[in-house]
Amino acid sequence: MEHTEDDFLKRARQKAITLIEGGHTQQAALLILAIRNVTRLSSIGTNHPHKYEPKQEDL
């Protein structure tokens, strides 16, 4: 199953919320920084969402 960048970002944001609710603020902060970097870098390229398969350990 292919995932778009938007799918990955939605799942990552939800994971960050779950981490914060569980008291894991440091891990959530790192994930939020990663989300910001991906969002910023993707806006530099084309307007097409990139297709890729996120690995299970990414989430």
C-alpha distance matrix in Angstrom:
0.0 3.8 6.6 10.1 13.2 14.5 11.7 12.5 16.2 16.3 15.1 17.5 20.3 19.9 20.1 23.2 24.8 24.3 25.9 28.8 29.4 29.5 32.1 30.0 31.0 31.0 27.4 26.5 28.7 26.9 23.4 25.0 26.4 23.1 21.6 24.7 24.4 20.9 21.9 25.1 23.8 21.1 23.9 25.9 23.5 22.4 21.5 18.0 15.1 13.8 10.1 9.2 7.5 10.2 11.8 12.9 16.5 15.9 16.0
3.8 0.0 3.8 6.8 9.9 11.7 9.6 10.4 13.9 14.6 14.0 16.0 18.7 19.1 19.4 22.1 23.9 24.0 25.4 28.0 29.0 29.5 31.7 29.4 30.0 29.9 26.4 25.3 27.0 25.2 21.8 23.0 24.1 20.8 19.1 21.9 21.5 17.8 18.8 21.8 20.3 17.5 20.3 22.2 19.8 18.6 17.8 14.3 11.5 10.0 6.4 6.1 5.9 8.9 11.5 13.3 16.4 15.0 15.5
6.6 3.8 0.0 3.8 6.6 8.0 6.0 6.8 10.2 11.0 10.7 12.7 15.2 15.8 16.4 18.8 20.6 21.0 22.4 24.8 26.0 26.7 28.7 26.6 26.9 26.9 23.5 22.2 23.8 22.2 18.7 19.6 20.8 17.7 15.7 18.5 18.4 14.8 15.4 18.7 17.7 14.9 17.6 19.8 17.9 17.0 15.9 12.8 9.4 8.5 5.9 5.9 6.0 7.6 10.9 12.5 15.3 13.2 13.3
10.1 6.8 3.8 0.0 3.8 5.3 5.3 6.5 8.8 10.1 11.1 12.6 14.5 15.8 16.9 18.7 20.5 21.5 22.9 24.8 26.3 27.3 29.1 27.0 26.8 26.7 23.6 21.9 23.0 21.6 18.2 18.4 19.4 16.5 14.1 16.3 16.3 12.6 12.6 15.8 14.9 11.7 14.1 16.5 14.6 13.6 12.3 9.4 5.8 5.9 5.0 6.6 8.4 9.5 13.2 15.1 17.3 14.5 14.8
13.2 9.9 6.6 3.8 0.0 3.8 5.4 5.1 6.2 8.7 10.0 10.4 12.2 14.3 15.2 16.4 18.5 20.0 20.9 22.5 24.4 25.6 26.9 24.7 24.1 23.9 21.0 19.2 19.9 18.4 15.2 15.1 15.9 13.0 10.6 12.6 12.6 8.9 8.9 12.2 11.5 8.6 11.2 13.8 12.5 12.3 11.3 9.4 5.7 5.8 6.7 7.7 9.6 9.4 13.1 15.1 16.4 13.1 13.6
14.5 11.7 8.0 5.3 3.8 0.0 3.8 5.4 5.1 6.1 8.6 9.8 10.5 12.3 14.1 15.2 16.6 18.4 19.9 21.2 22.7 24.3 25.8 24.0 23.3 23.7 21.1 18.7 19.6 18.8 15.4 14.7 16.2 14.0 10.8 12.6 13.7 10.4 9.3 12.9 13.3 10.4 12.0 15.2 14.5 14.0 12.0 10.6 7.3 9.0 9.8 11.0 12.3 11.8 15.3 16.6 18.0 14.8 14.2
11.7 9.6 6.0 5.3 5.4 3.8 0.0 3.8 5.5 5.2 6.3 8.6 10.0 10.8 12.4 14.4 15.7 16.7 18.5 20.3 21.4 22.7 24.7 23.0 22.9 23.4 20.4 18.3 19.8 19.0 15.3 15.4 17.3 14.9 12.1 14.7 15.8 12.6 12.2 15.9 16.1 13.5 15.6 18.6 17.7 17.1 15.3 13.4 9.8 10.6 10.0 10.3 10.5 9.9 13.2 13.8 15.8 13.0 12.0
12.5 10.4 6.8 6.5 5.1 5.4 3.8 0.0 3.8 5.5 5.2 6.1 8.6 10.0 10.5 12.3 14.4 15.3 16.4 18.4 20.0 21.0 22.6 20.4 20.4 20.4 17.3 15.6 17.1 15.8 12.2 12.8 14.5 11.7 9.4 12.5 13.2 10.1 10.8 14.4 14.3 12.4 15.0 17.7 17.1 17.3 16.2 14.4 10.7 10.5 10.0 9.3 9.1 7.3 10.4 11.3 12.7 9.5 9.0
16.2 13.9 10.2 8.8 6.2 5.1 5.5 3.8 0.0 3.8 5.4 5.0 6.0 8.5 9.7 10.4 12.3 14.1 15.1 16.5 18.3 19.8 21.0 19.1 18.4 18.7 16.0 13.7 14.7 14.0 10.4 10.0 11.9 9.8 6.7 9.5 11.0 8.4 8.2 11.9 12.8 11.2 13.2 16.3 16.4 16.9 15.6 14.8 11.3 11.9 12.6 12.3 12.6 10.6 13.5 14.1 14.7 11.3 10.4
16.3 14.6 11.0 10.1 8.7 6.1 5.2 5.5 3.8 0.0 3.8 5.5 5.2 6.2 8.6 9.9 10.8 12.5 14.3 15.6 16.7 18.5 20.3 18.9 18.5 19.5 16.9 14.2 15.8 15.8 12.1 11.6 14.3 12.8 9.6 12.2 14.4 12.1 11.3 15.1 16.3 14.6 16.1 19.4 19.5 19.6 17.7 16.8 13.4 14.5 14.6 14.6 14.4 12.5 15.1 14.9 16.0 13.0 11.1
15.1 14.0 10.7 11.1 10.0 8.6 6.3 5.2 5.4 3.8 0.0 3.8 5.5 5.1 6.2 8.7 9.9 10.5 12.3 14.4 15.4 16.4 18.5 16.9 17.2 18.1 15.1 12.9 15.2 14.9 11.1 11.7 14.6 12.7 10.3 13.7 15.4 13.2 13.5 17.2 18.0 16.5 18.6 21.7 21.6 21.9 20.4 19.0 15.4 15.6 15.0 14.1 12.9 10.5 12.4 11.6 12.8 10.2 7.7
17.5 16.0 12.7 12.6 10.4 9.8 8.6 6.1 5.0 5.5 3.8 0.0 3.8 5.4 5.0 6.2 8.7 9.8 10.4 12.4 14.3 15.2 16.6 14.5 14.4 14.8 11.8 9.7 11.7 11.1 7.3 8.2 10.9 9.2 7.1 10.7 12.4 10.8 11.6 14.9 15.9 15.2 17.4 20.2 20.5 21.5 20.5 19.5 16.0 15.9 15.9 14.6 13.7 10.7 12.3 11.7 11.7 8.7 6.7
20.3 18.7 15.2 14.5 12.2 10.5 10.0 8.6 6.0 5.2 5.5 3.8 0.0 3.8 5.4 5.0 6.4 8.7 9.8 10.7 12.5 14.3 15.5 14.1 13.3 14.5 12.3 9.2 10.9 11.6 8.1 7.3 10.7 10.2 7.5 10.2 12.9 12.0 11.6 14.9 16.7 16.1 17.5 20.6 21.4 22.4 20.9 20.5 17.2 17.9 18.4 17.7 17.1 14.3 16.0 15.4 15.3 12.4 10.1
19.9 19.1 15.8 15.8 14.3 12.3 10.8 10.0 8.5 6.2 5.1 5.4 3.8 0.0 3.8 5.4 5.1 6.3 8.7 10.0 10.6 12.4 14.4 13.6 13.7 15.5 13.1 10.2 12.9 13.8 10.4 10.4 14.0 13.5 11.2 14.0 16.6 15.4 15.3 18.6 20.3 19.4 20.9 24.1 24.7 25.3 23.7 22.9 19.4 20.1 19.9 19.0 17.9 15.1 16.4 14.9 15.2 13.0 9.9
20.1 19.4 16.4 16.9 15.2 14.1 12.4 10.5 9.7 8.6 6.2 5.0 5.4 3.8 0.0 3.8 5.4 5.0 6.2 8.7 9.8 10.5 12.4 10.9 11.6 12.9 10.0 7.9 11.2 11.5 8.3 9.6 13.0 12.2 10.9 14.2 16.2 15.3 16.0 19.2 20.4 20.0 22.1 24.9 25.4 26.4 25.3 24.3 20.8 20.7 20.4 18.8 17.2 13.9 14.4 12.6 12.3 10.4 7.2
23.2 22.1 18.8 18.7 16.4 15.2 14.4 12.3 10.4 9.9 8.7 6.2 5.0 5.4 3.8 0.0 3.8 5.4 5.0 6.2 8.6 9.8 10.7 9.0 8.6 10.1 7.9 4.8 7.7 8.9 6.3 6.7 10.3 10.5 9.5 12.1 14.5 14.5 15.0 17.7 19.4 19.6 21.2 23.9 25.1 26.4 25.4 25.0 21.7 21.8 22.1 20.7 19.6 16.2 16.8 15.5 14.4 12.2 9.7
24.8 23.9 20.6 20.5 18.5 16.6 15.7 14.4 12.3 10.8 9.9 8.7 6.4 5.1 5.4 3.8 0.0 3.8 5.4 5.1 6.2 8.6 10.0 9.7 9.5 12.1 10.7 7.4 10.2 12.2 10.0 9.5 13.3 14.0 12.4 14.6 17.5 17.5 17.3 20.1 22.2 22.1 23.3 26.3 27.5 28.6 27.1 26.8 23.6 24.2 24.4 23.3 22.1 19.0 19.7 18.0 17.4 15.5 12.4
24.3 24.0 21.0 21.5 20.0 18.4 16.7 15.3 14.1 12.5 10.5 9.8 8.7 6.3 5.0 5.4 3.8 0.0 3.8 5.5 5.1 6.1 8.7 8.6 9.9 12.4 10.5 8.4 11.9 13.4 11.3 12.0 15.6 15.8 14.7 17.4 19.9 19.6 20.0 22.9 24.6 24.4 26.1 28.9 29.9 30.9 29.5 28.8 25.3 25.6 25.3 23.7 22.0 18.7 18.9 16.5 15.9 14.8 11.4
25.9 25.4 22.4 22.9 20.9 19.9 18.5 16.4 15.1 14.3 12.3 10.4 9.8 8.7 6.2 5.0 5.4 3.8 0.0 3.8 5.5 5.1 6.3 5.0 6.5 8.8 7.0 5.5 9.2 10.7 9.3 10.6 13.7 14.3 14.1 16.6 18.8 19.0 19.9 22.4 24.0 24.4 26.1 28.7 29.8 31.3 30.3 29.8 26.3 26.2 26.1 24.3 22.6 19.0 18.7 16.5 15.1 14.0 11.2
28.8 28.0 24.8 24.8 22.5 21.2 20.3 18.4 16.5 15.6 14.4 12.4 10.7 10.0 8.7 6.2 5.1 5.5 3.8 0.0 3.8 5.3 5.1 5.4 5.2 8.6 8.4 6.0 8.6 11.3 10.6 10.6 13.8 15.3 14.9 16.6 19.3 20.0 20.3 22.5 24.6 25.2 26.5 29.1 30.7 32.2 31.1 31.0 27.7 28.0 28.3 26.8 25.5 22.0 22.1 20.1 18.6 17.2 14.6
29.4 29.0 26.0 26.3 24.4 22.7 21.4 20.0 18.3 16.7 15.4 14.3 12.5 10.6 9.8 8.6 6.2 5.1 5.5 3.8 0.0 3.8 5.5 7.5 8.4 12.0 11.6 9.6 12.4 15.0 13.9 14.0 17.4 18.6 17.9 19.8 22.6 23.0 23.1 25.6 27.7 27.9 29.2 32.0 33.4 34.7 33.3 32.9 29.6 30.1 30.1 28.6 27.0 23.6 23.6 21.2 20.2 19.2 16.1
29.5 29.5 26.7 27.3 25.6 24.3 22.7 21.0 19.8 18.5 16.4 15.2 14.3 12.4 10.5 9.8 8.6 6.1 5.1 5.3 3.8 0.0 3.8 5.6 8.2 11.1 10.5 9.8 13.0 14.9 14.2 15.2 18.3 19.2 19.0 21.3 23.6 24.1 24.7 27.2 28.9 29.3 31.0 33.6 34.8 36.2 35.1 34.5 31.1 31.0 30.8 28.9 26.9 23.4 22.8 20.1 18.7 18.4 15.4
32.1 31.7 28.7 29.1 26.9 25.8 24.7 22.6 21.0 20.3 18.5 16.6 15.5 14.4 12.4 10.7 10.0 8.7 6.3 5.1 5.5 3.8 0.0 3.8 5.6 8.7 9.4 9.0 11.3 13.7 13.9 14.7 17.3 18.8 19.1 20.9 23.1 24.1 24.8 26.8 28.7 29.6 31.1 33.5 35.0 36.8 35.9 35.6 32.3 32.3 32.3 30.5 28.7 25.1 24.5 22.1 20.2 19.6 17.1
30.0 29.4 26.6 27.0 24.7 24.0 23.0 20.4 19.1 18.9 16.9 14.5 14.1 13.6 10.9 9.0 9.7 8.6 5.0 5.4 7.5 5.6 3.8 0.0 3.8 5.7 5.7 6.3 8.8 10.4 10.9 12.3 14.6 15.7 16.6 18.5 20.4 21.4 22.5 24.4 26.0 27.1 28.8 31.0 32.4 34.3 33.8 33.4 30.1 29.7 29.8 27.7 26.0 22.3 21.5 19.4 17.1 16.5 14.4
31.0 30.0 26.9 26.8 24.1 23.3 22.9 20.4 18.4 18.5 17.2 14.4 13.3 13.7 11.6 8.6 9.5 9.9 6.5 5.2 8.4 8.2 5.6 3.8 0.0 3.8 5.5 4.9 6.0 8.7 9.7 10.2 12.2 14.1 15.0 16.2 18.3 19.8 20.7 22.2 24.1 25.4 26.8 28.9 30.7 32.8 32.2 32.3 29.2 29.1 29.6 27.9 26.6 22.9 22.7 21.1 18.8 17.4 15.7
31.0 29.9 26.9 26.7 23.9 23.7 23.4 20.4 18.7 19.5 18.1 14.8 14.5 15.5 12.9 10.1 12.1 12.4 8.8 8.6 12.0 11.1 8.7 5.7 3.8 0.0 3.8 5.4 5.1 6.4 8.7 9.9 10.8 12.6 14.3 15.5 16.8 18.7 20.1 21.2 22.7 24.5 26.1 27.7 29.6 32.0 31.9 31.9 28.9 28.4 29.0 27.0 25.9 22.1 21.7 20.5 17.6 16.3 15.4
27.4 26.4 23.5 23.6 21.0 21.1 20.4 17.3 16.0 16.9 15.1 11.8 12.3 13.1 10.0 7.9 10.7 10.5 7.0 8.4 11.6 10.5 9.4 5.7 5.5 3.8 0.0 3.8 5.4 5.2 6.3 8.6 10.0 10.7 12.4 14.4 15.5 16.7 18.4 20.0 21.2 22.5 24.6 26.3 27.7 29.9 29.8 29.5 26.3 25.5 25.9 23.7 22.3 18.5 17.9 16.6 13.9 12.6 11.6
26.5 25.3 22.2 21.9 19.2 18.7 18.3 15.6 13.7 14.2 12.9 9.7 9.2 10.2 7.9 4.8 7.4 8.4 5.5 6.0 9.6 9.8 9.0 6.3 4.9 5.4 3.8 0.0 3.8 5.4 5.0 6.1 8.6 9.8 10.4 12.2 14.2 15.3 16.3 18.2 19.8 20.9 22.6 24.7 26.3 28.2 27.7 27.6 24.4 24.2 24.7 23.0 21.9 18.3 18.4 17.2 15.1 13.2 11.6
28.7 27.0 23.8 23.0 19.9 19.6 19.8 17.1 14.7 15.8 15.2 11.7 10.9 12.9 11.2 7.7 10.2 11.9 9.2 8.6 12.4 13.0 11.3 8.8 6.0 5.1 5.4 3.8 0.0 3.8 5.4 5.1 6.2 8.6 9.8 10.6 12.4 14.3 15.3 16.4 18.3 19.9 21.3 23.1 25.1 27.4 27.1 27.5 24.7 24.5 25.6 24.0 23.5 19.9 20.3 19.7 17.4 15.0 14.2
26.9 25.2 22.2 21.6 18.4 18.8 19.0 15.8 14.0 15.8 14.9 11.1 11.6 13.8 11.5 8.9 12.2 13.4 10.7 11.3 15.0 14.9 13.7 10.4 8.7 6.4 5.2 5.4 3.8 0.0 3.8 5.4 5.1 6.3 8.7 9.9 10.7 12.4 14.3 15.3 16.5 18.3 20.2 21.6 23.3 25.8 26.0 26.1 23.2 22.5 23.5 21.6 21.0 17.5 17.6 17.4 14.8 12.4 12.5
23.4 21.8 18.7 18.2 15.2 15.4 15.3 12.2 10.4 12.1 11.1 7.3 8.1 10.4 8.3 6.3 10.0 11.3 9.3 10.6 13.9 14.2 13.9 10.9 9.7 8.7 6.3 5.0 5.4 3.8 0.0 3.8 5.4 5.0 6.2 8.6 9.8 10.5 12.2 14.1 15.3 16.3 18.4 20.3 21.6 23.7 23.5 23.4 20.2 19.7 20.4 18.7 18.0 14.5 15.1 14.8 12.8 9.9 9.5
25.0 23.0 19.6 18.4 15.1 14.7 15.4 12.8 10.0 11.6 11.7 8.2 7.3 10.4 9.6 6.7 9.5 12.0 10.6 10.6 14.0 15.2 14.7 12.3 10.2 9.9 8.6 6.1 5.1 5.4 3.8 0.0 3.8 5.4 5.0 6.2 8.7 9.9 10.5 12.2 14.2 15.3 16.7 18.8 20.6 22.7 22.2 22.5 19.7 19.8 21.1 20.0 19.9 16.7 17.9 17.8 16.2 13.1 12.4
26.4 24.1 20.8 19.4 15.9 16.2 17.3 14.5 11.9 14.3 14.6 10.9 10.7 14.0 13.0 10.3 13.3 15.6 13.7 13.8 17.4 18.3 17.3 14.6 12.2 10.8 10.0 8.6 6.2 5.1 5.4 3.8 0.0 3.8 5.4 5.1 6.2 8.7 9.9 10.5 12.2 14.2 15.5 17.0 19.1 21.7 21.8 22.4 19.9 19.7 21.4 20.3 20.6 17.5 18.7 19.2 17.2 14.0 14.3
23.1 20.8 17.7 16.5 13.0 14.0 14.9 11.7 9.8 12.8 12.7 9.2 10.2 13.5 12.2 10.5 14.0 15.8 14.3 15.3 18.6 19.2 18.8 15.7 14.1 12.6 10.7 9.8 8.6 6.3 5.0 5.4 3.8 0.0 3.8 5.4 5.1 6.2 8.5 9.8 10.5 12.1 14.3 15.7 17.1 19.6 19.9 20.0 17.3 16.6 18.0 16.7 16.9 13.9 15.2 16.1 14.4 10.9 11.8
21.6 19.1 15.7 14.1 10.6 10.8 12.1 9.4 6.7 9.6 10.3 7.1 7.5 11.2 10.9 9.5 12.4 14.7 14.1 14.9 17.9 19.0 19.1 16.6 15.0 14.3 12.4 10.4 9.8 8.7 6.2 5.0 5.4 3.8 0.0 3.8 5.5 5.2 6.1 8.5 9.9 10.5 12.4 14.6 15.9 17.9 17.5 17.7 14.9 14.9 16.5 15.7 16.2 13.5 15.5 16.3 15.4 11.7 11.8
24.7 21.9 18.5 16.3 12.6 12.6 14.7 12.5 9.5 12.2 13.7 10.7 10.2 14.0 14.2 12.1 14.6 17.4 16.6 16.6 19.8 21.3 20.9 18.5 16.2 15.5 14.4 12.2 10.6 9.9 8.6 6.2 5.1 5.4 3.8 0.0 3.8 5.5 5.1 6.0 8.5 9.9 10.7 12.8 14.9 17.2 17.0 18.0 15.9 16.2 18.5 18.2 19.3 16.8 19.0 20.1 18.9 15.2 15.5
24.4 21.5 18.4 16.3 12.6 13.7 15.8 13.2 11.0 14.4 15.4 12.4 12.9 16.6 16.2 14.5 17.5 19.9 18.8 19.3 22.6 23.6 23.1 20.4 18.3 16.8 15.5 14.2 12.4 10.7 9.8 8.7 6.2 5.1 5.5 3.8 0.0 3.8 5.4 5.1 6.0 8.4 9.9 11.0 13.0 15.8 16.4 17.3 15.3 15.0 17.4 16.9 18.3 16.0 18.1 19.7 18.4 14.8 16.0
20.9 17.8 14.8 12.6 8.9 10.4 12.6 10.1 8.4 12.1 13.2 10.8 12.0 15.4 15.3 14.5 17.5 19.6 19.0 20.0 23.0 24.1 24.1 21.4 19.8 18.7 16.7 15.3 14.3 12.4 10.5 9.9 8.7 6.2 5.2 5.5 3.8 0.0 3.8 5.5 5.2 5.9 8.5 10.1 11.1 13.4 13.8 14.1 11.8 11.3 13.6 13.3 14.9 13.0 15.6 17.5 16.9 13.1 14.4
21.9 18.8 15.4 12.6 8.9 9.3 12.2 10.8 8.2 11.3 13.5 11.6 11.6 15.3 16.0 15.0 17.3 20.0 19.9 20.3 23.1 24.7 24.8 22.5 20.7 20.1 18.4 16.3 15.3 14.3 12.2 10.5 9.9 8.5 6.1 5.1 5.4 3.8 0.0 3.8 5.6 5.3 6.3 9.0 10.5 12.3 12.0 12.9 11.0 11.8 14.5 15.1 16.9 15.4 18.3 20.0 19.7 15.9 16.4
25.1 21.8 18.7 15.8 12.2 12.9 15.9 14.4 11.9 15.1 17.2 14.9 14.9 18.6 19.2 17.7 20.1 22.9 22.4 22.5 25.6 27.2 26.8 24.4 22.2 21.2 20.0 18.2 16.4 15.3 14.1 12.2 10.5 9.8 8.5 6.0 5.1 5.5 3.8 0.0 3.8 5.5 5.4 6.8 9.5 12.1 12.5 14.2 13.2 13.8 16.9 17.6 19.7 18.3 21.0 22.9 22.3 18.5 19.5
23.8 20.3 17.7 14.9 11.5 13.3 16.1 14.3 12.8 16.3 18.0 15.9 16.7 20.3 20.4 19.4 22.2 24.6 24.0 24.6 27.7 28.9 28.7 26.0 24.1 22.7 21.2 19.8 18.3 16.5 15.3 14.2 12.2 10.5 9.9 8.5 6.0 5.2 5.6 3.8 0.0 3.8 5.4 5.4 7.1 10.3 11.6 12.9 12.0 11.7 14.9 15.4 17.9 16.8 19.5 22.0 21.4 17.7 19.4
21.1 17.5 14.9 11.7 8.6 10.4 13.5 12.4 11.2 14.6 16.5 15.2 16.1 19.4 20.0 19.6 22.1 24.4 24.4 25.2 27.9 29.3 29.6 27.1 25.4 24.5 22.5 20.9 19.9 18.3 16.3 15.3 14.2 12.1 10.5 9.9 8.4 5.9 5.3 5.5 3.8 0.0 3.8 5.3 5.5 7.5 8.3 9.2 8.3 8.5 12.0 13.2 16.0 15.5 18.7 21.2 21.3 17.6 18.9
23.9 20.3 17.6 14.1 11.2 12.0 15.6 15.0 13.2 16.1 18.6 17.4 17.5 20.9 22.1 21.2 23.3 26.1 26.1 26.5 29.2 31.0 31.1 28.8 26.8 26.1 24.6 22.6 21.3 20.2 18.4 16.7 15.5 14.3 12.4 10.7 9.9 8.5 6.3 5.4 5.4 3.8 0.0 3.8 5.5 7.2 7.3 9.7 9.9 11.2 14.8 16.5 19.4 19.0 22.3 24.6 24.7 20.9 21.9
25.9 22.2 19.8 16.5 13.8 15.2 18.6 17.7 16.3 19.4 21.7 20.2 20.6 24.1 24.9 23.9 26.3 28.9 28.7 29.1 32.0 33.6 33.5 31.0 28.9 27.7 26.3 24.7 23.1 21.6 20.3 18.8 17.0 15.7 14.6 12.8 11.0 10.1 9.0 6.8 5.4 5.3 3.8 0.0 3.8 6.9 8.7 11.2 11.9 12.5 16.2 17.7 20.9 20.6 23.6 26.3 26.1 22.5 24.0
23.5 19.8 17.9 14.6 12.5 14.5 17.7 17.1 16.4 19.5 21.6 20.5 21.4 24.7 25.4 25.1 27.5 29.9 29.8 30.7 33.4 34.8 35.0 32.4 30.7 29.6 27.7 26.3 25.1 23.3 21.6 20.6 19.1 17.1 15.9 14.9 13.0 11.1 10.5 9.5 7.1 5.5 5.5 3.8 0.0 3.8 6.7 8.4 9.6 9.8 13.5 15.4 18.8 19.2 22.4 25.3 25.6 22.1 23.8
22.4 18.6 17.0 13.6 12.3 14.0 17.1 17.3 16.9 19.6 21.9 21.5 22.4 25.3 26.4 26.4 28.6 30.9 31.3 32.2 34.7 36.2 36.8 34.3 32.8 32.0 29.9 28.2 27.4 25.8 23.7 22.7 21.7 19.6 17.9 17.2 15.8 13.4 12.3 12.1 10.3 7.5 7.2 6.9 3.8 0.0 3.8 5.5 7.9 8.9 12.5 15.1 18.8 19.7 23.2 26.1 26.9 23.5 24.9
21.5 17.8 15.9 12.3 11.3 12.0 15.3 16.2 15.6 17.7 20.4 20.5 20.9 23.7 25.3 25.4 27.1 29.5 30.3 31.1 33.3 35.1 35.9 33.8 32.2 31.9 29.8 27.7 27.1 26.0 23.5 22.2 21.8 19.9 17.5 17.0 16.4 13.8 12.0 12.5 11.6 8.3 7.3 8.7 6.7 3.8 0.0 3.8 6.5 9.0 12.4 15.4 18.9 19.8 23.5 26.0 27.1 23.6 24.5
18.0 14.3 12.8 9.4 9.4 10.6 13.4 14.4 14.8 16.8 19.0 19.5 20.5 22.9 24.3 25.0 26.8 28.8 29.8 31.0 32.9 34.5 35.6 33.4 32.3 31.9 29.5 27.6 27.5 26.1 23.4 22.5 22.4 20.0 17.7 18.0 17.3 14.1 12.9 14.2 12.9 9.2 9.7 11.2 8.4 5.5 3.8 0.0 3.8 6.2 9.0 12.4 15.9 17.3 21.0 23.6 25.1 21.9 22.9
15.1 11.5 9.4 5.8 5.7 7.3 9.8 10.7 11.3 13.4 15.4 16.0 17.2 19.4 20.8 21.7 23.6 25.3 26.3 27.7 29.6 31.1 32.3 30.1 29.2 28.9 26.3 24.4 24.7 23.2 20.2 19.7 19.9 17.3 14.9 15.9 15.3 11.8 11.0 13.2 12.0 8.3 9.9 11.9 9.6 7.9 6.5 3.8 0.0 3.8 6.4 9.5 12.7 13.8 17.6 20.0 21.5 18.4 19.2
13.8 10.0 8.5 5.9 5.8 9.0 10.6 10.5 11.9 14.5 15.6 15.9 17.9 20.1 20.7 21.8 24.2 25.6 26.2 28.0 30.1 31.0 32.3 29.7 29.1 28.4 25.5 24.2 24.5 22.5 19.7 19.8 19.7 16.6 14.9 16.2 15.0 11.3 11.8 13.8 11.7 8.5 11.2 12.5 9.8 8.9 9.0 6.2 3.8 0.0 3.8 6.5 10.0 11.5 15.1 18.0 19.4 16.4 17.9
10.1 6.4 5.9 5.0 6.7 9.8 10.0 10.0 12.6 14.6 15.0 15.9 18.4 19.9 20.4 22.1 24.4 25.3 26.1 28.3 30.1 30.8 32.3 29.8 29.6 29.0 25.9 24.7 25.6 23.5 20.4 21.1 21.4 18.0 16.5 18.5 17.4 13.6 14.5 16.9 14.9 12.0 14.8 16.2 13.5 12.5 12.4 9.0 6.4 3.8 0.0 3.8 7.2 9.6 13.0 15.9 17.9 15.4 16.8
9.2 6.1 5.9 6.6 7.7 11.0 10.3 9.3 12.3 14.6 14.1 14.6 17.7 19.0 18.8 20.7 23.3 23.7 24.3 26.8 28.6 28.9 30.5 27.7 27.9 27.0 23.7 23.0 24.0 21.6 18.7 20.0 20.3 16.7 15.7 18.2 16.9 13.3 15.1 17.6 15.4 13.2 16.5 17.7 15.4 15.1 15.4 12.4 9.5 6.5 3.8 0.0 3.8 6.3 9.4 12.6 14.5 12.4 14.2
7.5 5.9 6.0 8.4 9.6 12.3 10.5 9.1 12.6 14.4 12.9 13.7 17.1 17.9 17.2 19.6 22.1 22.0 22.6 25.5 27.0 26.9 28.7 26.0 26.6 25.9 22.3 21.9 23.5 21.0 18.0 19.9 20.6 16.9 16.2 19.3 18.3 14.9 16.9 19.7 17.9 16.0 19.4 20.9 18.8 18.8 18.9 15.9 12.7 10.0 7.2 3.8 0.0 3.8 6.3 9.2 11.6 10.2 11.8
10.2 8.9 7.6 9.5 9.4 11.8 9.9 7.3 10.6 12.5 10.5 10.7 14.3 15.1 13.9 16.2 19.0 18.7 19.0 22.0 23.6 23.4 25.1 22.3 22.9 22.1 18.5 18.3 19.9 17.5 14.5 16.7 17.5 13.9 13.5 16.8 16.0 13.0 15.4 18.3 16.8 15.5 19.0 20.6 19.2 19.7 19.8 17.3 13.8 11.5 9.6 6.3 3.8 0.0 3.8 6.5 8.3 6.4 8.2
11.8 11.5 10.9 13.2 13.1 15.3 13.2 10.4 13.5 15.1 12.4 12.3 16.0 16.4 14.4 16.8 19.7 18.9 18.7 22.1 23.6 22.8 24.5 21.5 22.7 21.7 17.9 18.4 20.3 17.6 15.1 17.9 18.7 15.2 15.5 19.0 18.1 15.6 18.3 21.0 19.5 18.7 22.3 23.6 22.4 23.2 23.5 21.0 17.6 15.1 13.0 9.4 6.3 3.8 0.0 3.8 5.4 5.4 7.6
12.9 13.3 12.5 15.1 15.1 16.6 13.8 11.3 14.1 14.9 11.6 11.7 15.4 14.9 12.6 15.5 18.0 16.5 16.5 20.1 21.2 20.1 22.1 19.4 21.1 20.5 16.6 17.2 19.7 17.4 14.8 17.8 19.2 16.1 16.3 20.1 19.7 17.5 20.0 22.9 22.0 21.2 24.6 26.3 25.3 26.1 26.0 23.6 20.0 18.0 15.9 12.6 9.2 6.5 3.8 0.0 3.8 5.4 5.8
16.5 16.4 15.3 17.3 16.4 18.0 15.8 12.7 14.7 16.0 12.8 11.7 15.3 15.2 12.3 14.4 17.4 15.9 15.1 18.6 20.2 18.7 20.2 17.1 18.8 17.6 13.9 15.1 17.4 14.8 12.8 16.2 17.2 14.4 15.4 18.9 18.4 16.9 19.7 22.3 21.4 21.3 24.7 26.1 25.6 26.9 27.1 25.1 21.5 19.4 17.9 14.5 11.6 8.3 5.4 3.8 0.0 3.8 5.4
15.9 15.0 13.2 14.5 13.1 14.8 13.0 9.5 11.3 13.0 10.2 8.7 12.4 13.0 10.4 12.2 15.5 14.8 14.0 17.2 19.2 18.4 19.6 16.5 17.4 16.3 12.6 13.2 15.0 12.4 9.9 13.1 14.0 10.9 11.7 15.2 14.8 13.1 15.9 18.5 17.7 17.6 20.9 22.5 22.1 23.5 23.6 21.9 18.4 16.4 15.4 12.4 10.2 6.4 5.4 5.4 3.8 0.0 3.8
16.0 15.5 13.3 14.8 13.6 14.2 12.0 9.0 10.4 11.1 7.7 6.7 10.1 9.9 7.2 9.7 12.4 11.4 11.2 14.6 16.1 15.4 17.1 14.4 15.7 15.4 11.6 11.6 14.2 12.5 9.5 12.4 14.3 11.8 11.8 15.5 16.0 14.4 16.4 19.5 19.4 18.9 21.9 24.0 23.8 24.9 24.5 22.9 19.2 17.9 16.8 14.2 11.8 8.2 7.6 5.8 5.4 3.8 0.0
